[in-house]
Amino acid sequence: MGATGTTVETTVEIATGTGWVTICPYDRLTPGRGVAALIEGEQVAVFRTRAGELYALGNRDPFSGAYVMSRGIVGRRGEVPIVTSPMYQQAFDLRTGECLDEPTTPDGTPAALPTWRVRVRS
């Protein structure tokens, strides 16, 4: 509750080259799941872990080319928060976008997802 007795809504925002873009209210994100957002013409997968941490990665799976990362399985590999692609099950570090299973795609392209800064704002 705010100082006047009103509910304070917190929102999730992603950093762009020109500022911050509001995605949605924080409580609309289901813990352990992802959602897709369109930011300046690019699909971004936004994840809320069960611990409440937020991450934002590119939504395009570098192995299949499909825009499906937001539908991946969120979990941990040791201390590393990950999302597993729903296509071929490669695991990606939610903090860095790095693929933990294969450094490159079959065509030699680096297998990493772009990352965005994400924050909660009241």
LINMOLIN-V454196 format. One record per residue. N is the residue number from 0. RES is the residue in one letter. PHI is phi in radians with two decimals (* if undefined). OMEGA is omega as a letter, one per 30 degrees, with the letter a starting at -180 (none if undefined). D_CENTER is the distance of its C-alpha to the mean C-alpha in whole Angstrom. Layout:
n:res:phi:omega:d_center
N:RES:PHI:OMEGA:D_CENTER
N:RES:PHI:OMEGA:D_CENTER
This chain:
n:res:phi:omega:d_center
0:M:*:l:28
1:G:-1.37:a:29
2:A:-1.08:a:32
3:T:-1.66:l:34
4:G:1.55:l:33
5:T:-1.55:l:30
6:T:-1.30:l:27
7:V:-1.66:l:24
8:E:-1.58:l:21
9:T:-1.72:a:18
10:T:-2.10:l:15
11:V:-1.69:a:11
12:E:-2.24:l:12
13:I:-2.08:l:10
14:A:-1.35:l:13
15:T:-2.06:l:14
16:G:-1.18:a:18
17:T:-2.04:a:20
18:G:2.69:a:18
19:W:-1.96:l:15
20:V:-2.01:l:14
21:T:-1.31:l:14
22:I:-1.71:a:12
23:C:-2.99:l:13
24:P:-1.13:a:15
25:Y:-0.97:a:13
26:D:-1.25:l:15
27:R:-1.43:l:14
28:L:-1.51:l:11
29:T:-1.39:l:12
30:P:-0.99:l:12
31:G:1.46:a:11
32:R:-2.32:l:9
33:G:-2.17:l:7
34:V:-2.39:l:8
35:A:-1.79:l:8
36:A:-2.38:l:10
37:L:-1.76:a:12
38:I:-2.08:l:12
39:E:0.83:l:16
40:G:1.42:a:16
41:E:-2.06:l:13
42:Q:-1.37:a:10
43:V:-2.12:l:7
44:A:-1.69:a:4
45:V:-1.93:a:3
46:F:-2.11:l:4
47:R:-2.06:a:8
48:T:-1.34:l:10
49:R:-1.12:l:13
50:A:-1.46:l:14
51:G:1.61:l:12
52:E:-1.29:l:10
53:L:-2.02:l:7
54:Y:-2.47:l:4
55:A:-2.38:a:3
56:L:-2.29:l:4
57:G:-1.07:a:7
58:N:-1.50:a:8
59:R:-1.56:l:11
60:D:-1.21:a:12
61:P:-1.21:a:15
62:F:-1.53:a:17
63:S:-1.79:a:18
64:G:1.45:a:17
65:A:-1.45:l:16
66:Y:-1.56:a:13
67:V:-2.36:a:11
68:M:-1.04:l:8
69:S:-1.12:l:7
70:R:-1.68:a:10
71:G:-1.25:a:10
72:I:-1.58:a:11
73:V:-1.61:l:10
74:G:-2.90:a:12
75:R:-2.43:l:14
76:R:-2.15:a:16
77:G:1.17:l:19
78:E:-1.65:a:17
79:V:-1.64:l:14
80:P:-1.29:a:11
81:I:-2.32:l:10
82:V:-2.22:l:8
83:T:-1.79:a:12
84:S:-1.06:l:12
85:P:-1.30:a:14
86:M:-1.47:a:17
87:Y:-2.03:l:18
88:Q:1.18:l:16
89:Q:-1.25:l:15
90:A:-1.69:l:13
91:F:-2.12:l:10
92:D:-1.20:a:10
93:L:-1.16:a:7
94:R:-1.38:a:9
95:T:-2.04:a:10
96:G:1.44:a:9
97:E:-1.18:l:13
98:C:-1.37:a:14
99:L:-1.52:a:16
100:D:-1.80:a:18
101:E:-2.49:a:19
102:P:-1.26:a:20
103:T:-2.40:l:20
104:T:-1.37:l:20
105:P:-0.99:l:24
106:D:-1.54:l:25
107:G:1.60:l:24
108:T:-1.27:l:21
109:P:-0.99:a:19
110:A:-1.67:l:16
111:A:-2.32:l:13
112:L:-1.71:l:10
113:P:-1.15:l:10
114:T:-2.10:l:8
115:W:-2.25:l:8
116:R:-1.29:a:10
117:V:-2.38:a:9
118:R:-2.55:l:12
119:V:-1.88:a:14
120:R:-2.27:l:17
121:S:-1.60:none:20
